């Protein structure tokens, strides 16, 4: 394992239709489903130290060839599987499918070239930004919950008050989630920052921002304080949004709210999202892709 960015992909077709327009995104999903034929892949990574890692979560990847066609892959992705630590030597990989599946080849890739994107270096020292002070004014004053916390690799705070401003905190804030809300607790490298406890009722909707397959930010939109709170590579926050019945805002509506102050759509306009978890995850994927 050279770096965090590690994928195992199989080639399903070298002649899949390119779908570059927003209206054609569903074509990718349909083509992928057709090529897979309902098959599910499973890979077991056997490390040289004797540990095994099971990978079964992933999705499609597409590489255009410039002629309106391209190569469609099915990739088991590091973002949603238990990835071996960087530096682990993989001795062998067992790859299987639960039903017959035609594949044209398979490849493994691992690189550290983008580790700084998916795992930003920790802040040596952190002080409260204007955006964090806004959160403290609105949601400060409570003690830290006793529940388990998770260190957030990066928390991004964007404000839509007047001129757009934002701030980043890398490995400076720990995250807790409960039915009552979420909590941010500063770590020891933070100076002058206090605990922020955001009730679920203050969160209008969630969204997803993706800067590549390396950096996927789950966003919480807080109209009362004019803050968009993004947490890097934390898919369990999407689970939390679903369990709290918070709508998954489209990328267009979240951008309009953040950059133009346009009110977010009413929650009842997202009813169809909650017909199934698959429908909810589909909108999360669409938001990730900018739609």
KEVO-722525 format. One record per residue (C-alpha): chain; x negated, y, z; residue number from 1; residue in one letter. Coordinates in steps of 0.5 Angstrom, whole numbers, always signed. Example, Ala and Ser with C-alpha at 12.3 -4.5 7.8 and 13.67 -1.06 7.14 Angstrom:
2
- A;-25;-9;+16;1;a
- A;-27;-2;+14;2;s
REM end
This chain:
291
- A;+0;+0;+0;1;x
- A;-4;+6;-3;2;x
- A;+2;+11;+0;3;x
- A;+9;+12;+2;4;x
- A;+11;+12;-5;5;x
- A;+12;+5;-7;6;x
- A;+17;+2;-11;7;x
- A;+18;-5;-14;8;x
- A;+22;-5;-21;9;x
- A;+24;-10;-26;10;x
- A;+26;-8;-34;11;x
- A;+33;-9;-36;12;x
- A;+33;-6;-43;13;x
- A;+28;-2;-47;14;x
- A;+34;+1;-51;15;x
- A;+39;+4;-46;16;x
- A;+42;+10;-48;17;x
- A;+39;+17;-46;18;x
- A;+45;+21;-42;19;x
- A;+41;+27;-40;20;x
- A;+48;+32;-39;21;x
- A;+52;+32;-33;22;x
- A;+58;+29;-36;23;x
- A;+54;+23;-38;24;x
- A;+51;+21;-31;25;x
- A;+57;+16;-30;26;x
- A;+54;+13;-37;27;x
- A;+48;+11;-33;28;x
- A;+52;+8;-28;29;x
- A;+56;+4;-33;30;x
- A;+50;+2;-37;31;x
- A;+46;-1;-31;32;x
- A;+52;-4;-28;33;x
- A;+53;-8;-35;34;x
- A;+46;-10;-35;35;x
- A;+46;-13;-28;36;x
- A;+52;-16;-29;37;x
- A;+54;-16;-22;38;x
- A;+47;-19;-20;39;x
- A;+43;-17;-13;40;x
- A;+36;-17;-13;41;x
- A;+32;-19;-7;42;x
- A;+24;-19;-6;43;x
- A;+20;-21;+0;44;x
- A;+13;-18;+1;45;x
- A;+8;-22;+4;46;x
- A;+3;-18;+7;47;x
- A;-4;-21;+8;48;x
- A;-3;-20;+16;49;x
- A;+2;-25;+16;50;x
- A;+8;-20;+16;51;x
- A;+14;-21;+11;52;x
- A;+18;-15;+9;53;x
- A;+25;-16;+6;54;x
- A;+27;-11;+0;55;x
- A;+34;-11;-2;56;x
- A;+36;-4;-3;57;x
- A;+35;+0;-9;58;x
- A;+38;+3;-16;59;x
- A;+37;+5;-23;60;x
- A;+31;+9;-26;61;x
- A;+31;+11;-33;62;x
- A;+25;+13;-37;63;x
- A;+27;+17;-44;64;x
- A;+23;+15;-50;65;x
- A;+25;+22;-54;66;x
- A;+29;+19;-59;67;x
- A;+36;+19;-55;68;x
- A;+34;+12;-52;69;x
- A;+30;+9;-46;70;x
- A;+28;+4;-41;71;x
- A;+33;+2;-36;72;x
- A;+30;-1;-29;73;x
- A;+33;-4;-23;74;x
- A;+28;-1;-17;75;x
- A;+28;-4;-10;76;x
- A;+26;+3;-7;77;x
- A;+21;+5;-1;78;x
- A;+26;+10;+1;79;x
- A;+32;+5;+3;80;x
- A;+28;-1;+6;81;x
- A;+23;-2;+11;82;x
- A;+16;+0;+8;83;x
- A;+10;-3;+10;84;x
- A;+5;+2;+13;85;x
- A;+0;+5;+9;86;x
- A;-6;+1;+8;87;x
- A;-2;-6;+8;88;x
- A;-5;-11;+3;89;x
- A;+0;-14;+0;90;x
- A;-2;-22;-2;91;x
- A;+4;-24;-6;92;x
- A;+12;-22;-7;93;x
- A;+18;-27;-8;94;x
- A;+23;-24;-13;95;x
- A;+30;-27;-14;96;x
- A;+37;-26;-16;97;x
- A;+43;-29;-13;98;x
- A;+45;-30;-21;99;x
- A;+42;-31;-27;100;x
- A;+39;-24;-30;101;x
- A;+35;-22;-36;102;x
- A;+29;-18;-34;103;x
- A;+24;-16;-39;104;x
- A;+18;-15;-34;105;x
- A;+17;-13;-27;106;x
- A;+12;-8;-24;107;x
- A;+9;-5;-17;108;x
- A;+7;+2;-16;109;x
- A;+4;+5;-10;110;x
- A;+1;+12;-9;111;x
- A;-1;+17;-4;112;x
- A;-1;+23;-9;113;x
- A;+6;+25;-6;114;x
- A;+5;+23;+1;115;x
- A;+5;+31;+3;116;x
- A;+12;+31;+0;117;x
- A;+16;+26;+3;118;x
- A;+12;+26;+10;119;x
- A;+10;+33;+11;120;x
- A;+4;+35;+15;121;x
- A;+6;+36;+22;122;x
- A;+6;+43;+25;123;x
- A;+0;+45;+29;124;x
- A;+4;+50;+33;125;x
- A;+11;+52;+32;126;x
- A;+15;+59;+34;127;x
- A;+22;+60;+33;128;x
- A;+24;+63;+26;129;x
- A;+30;+68;+25;130;x
- A;+34;+62;+23;131;x
- A;+33;+58;+29;132;x
- A;+34;+64;+33;133;x
- A;+41;+65;+30;134;x
- A;+42;+57;+32;135;x
- A;+40;+58;+39;136;x
- A;+45;+64;+40;137;x
- A;+51;+60;+37;138;x
- A;+49;+53;+40;139;x
- A;+44;+54;+45;140;x
- A;+44;+53;+53;141;x
- A;+46;+46;+53;142;x
- A;+41;+41;+56;143;x
- A;+38;+35;+52;144;x
- A;+42;+29;+51;145;x
- A;+39;+22;+54;146;x
- A;+41;+19;+48;147;x
- A;+35;+16;+43;148;x
- A;+32;+21;+39;149;x
- A;+29;+21;+32;150;x
- A;+23;+26;+30;151;x
- A;+25;+29;+24;152;x
- A;+19;+30;+19;153;x
- A;+22;+36;+16;154;x
- A;+28;+41;+18;155;x
- A;+29;+46;+13;156;x
- A;+34;+52;+16;157;x
- A;+37;+57;+10;158;x
- A;+41;+63;+12;159;x
- A;+46;+66;+7;160;x
- A;+46;+73;+11;161;x
- A;+44;+78;+6;162;x
- A;+38;+76;+3;163;x
- A;+37;+69;+3;164;x
- A;+31;+67;+8;165;x
- A;+29;+60;+10;166;x
- A;+24;+56;+15;167;x
- A;+21;+49;+15;168;x
- A;+19;+45;+22;169;x
- A;+15;+39;+20;170;x
- A;+15;+34;+26;171;x
- A;+17;+40;+31;172;x
- A;+24;+38;+32;173;x
- A;+27;+31;+35;174;x
- A;+34;+30;+32;175;x
- A;+40;+26;+36;176;x
- A;+47;+24;+33;177;x
- A;+53;+23;+37;178;x
- A;+61;+23;+36;179;x
- A;+61;+30;+39;180;x
- A;+55;+33;+34;181;x
- A;+48;+33;+33;182;x
- A;+42;+36;+37;183;x
- A;+35;+39;+36;184;x
- A;+30;+38;+41;185;x
- A;+23;+42;+40;186;x
- A;+17;+38;+41;187;x
- A;+11;+40;+45;188;x
- A;+8;+43;+39;189;x
- A;+14;+48;+39;190;x
- A;+13;+55;+43;191;x
- A;+19;+59;+45;192;x
- A;+24;+54;+42;193;x
- A;+30;+51;+46;194;x
- A;+35;+46;+45;195;x
- A;+40;+47;+40;196;x
- A;+47;+43;+40;197;x
- A;+51;+44;+34;198;x
- A;+59;+41;+35;199;x
- A;+62;+37;+30;200;x
- A;+67;+42;+29;201;x
- A;+62;+47;+27;202;x
- A;+60;+43;+21;203;x
- A;+64;+45;+15;204;x
- A;+61;+39;+10;205;x
- A;+55;+36;+9;206;x
- A;+51;+35;+2;207;x
- A;+45;+32;-1;208;x
- A;+39;+36;-4;209;x
- A;+34;+32;-8;210;x
- A;+27;+35;-10;211;x
- A;+25;+28;-13;212;x
- A;+26;+21;-11;213;x
- A;+21;+23;-6;214;x
- A;+24;+28;-2;215;x
- A;+32;+27;-1;216;x
- A;+35;+32;+4;217;x
- A;+41;+31;+8;218;x
- A;+44;+38;+9;219;x
- A;+49;+40;+14;220;x
- A;+53;+47;+12;221;x
- A;+55;+51;+18;222;x
- A;+59;+57;+16;223;x
- A;+60;+60;+23;224;x
- A;+53;+62;+23;225;x
- A;+51;+62;+16;226;x
- A;+46;+57;+16;227;x
- A;+45;+51;+12;228;x
- A;+41;+45;+16;229;x
- A;+37;+40;+12;230;x
- A;+34;+34;+15;231;x
- A;+29;+30;+10;232;x
- A;+29;+23;+9;233;x
- A;+34;+21;+14;234;x
- A;+39;+17;+11;235;x
- A;+43;+15;+17;236;x
- A;+45;+23;+17;237;x
- A;+49;+21;+11;238;x
- A;+52;+15;+15;239;x
- A;+54;+20;+21;240;x
- A;+57;+25;+16;241;x
- A;+61;+19;+14;242;x
- A;+63;+17;+21;243;x
- A;+65;+24;+23;244;x
- A;+70;+25;+16;245;x
- A;+66;+31;+14;246;x
- A;+66;+32;+6;247;x
- A;+61;+31;+2;248;x
- A;+60;+38;-2;249;x
- A;+58;+38;-9;250;x
- A;+52;+41;-11;251;x
- A;+55;+47;-14;252;x
- A;+60;+49;-8;253;x
- A;+54;+49;-3;254;x
- A;+49;+53;-8;255;x
- A;+55;+58;-9;256;x
- A;+56;+58;-1;257;x
- A;+49;+59;+0;258;x
- A;+47;+64;-5;259;x
- A;+53;+68;-7;260;x
- A;+57;+67;+0;261;x
- A;+63;+64;-4;262;x
- A;+67;+60;+1;263;x
- A;+67;+53;+1;264;x
- A;+73;+49;-2;265;x
- A;+78;+47;+3;266;x
- A;+77;+40;+7;267;x
- A;+83;+37;+4;268;x
- A;+81;+38;-3;269;x
- A;+76;+32;-2;270;x
- A;+81;+27;+0;271;x
- A;+79;+22;-5;272;x
- A;+72;+22;-3;273;x
- A;+75;+18;+4;274;x
- A;+78;+13;+0;275;x
- A;+72;+8;+0;276;x
- A;+65;+9;+3;277;x
- A;+63;+7;-5;278;x
- A;+67;+14;-7;279;x
- A;+63;+18;-1;280;x
- A;+56;+15;-3;281;x
- A;+58;+17;-10;282;x
- A;+59;+24;-9;283;x
- A;+52;+24;-5;284;x
- A;+49;+21;-11;285;x
- A;+52;+26;-15;286;x
- A;+50;+32;-10;287;x
- A;+43;+29;-10;288;x
- A;+43;+30;-18;289;x
- A;+45;+37;-18;290;x
- A;+53;+36;-19;291;x
REM end
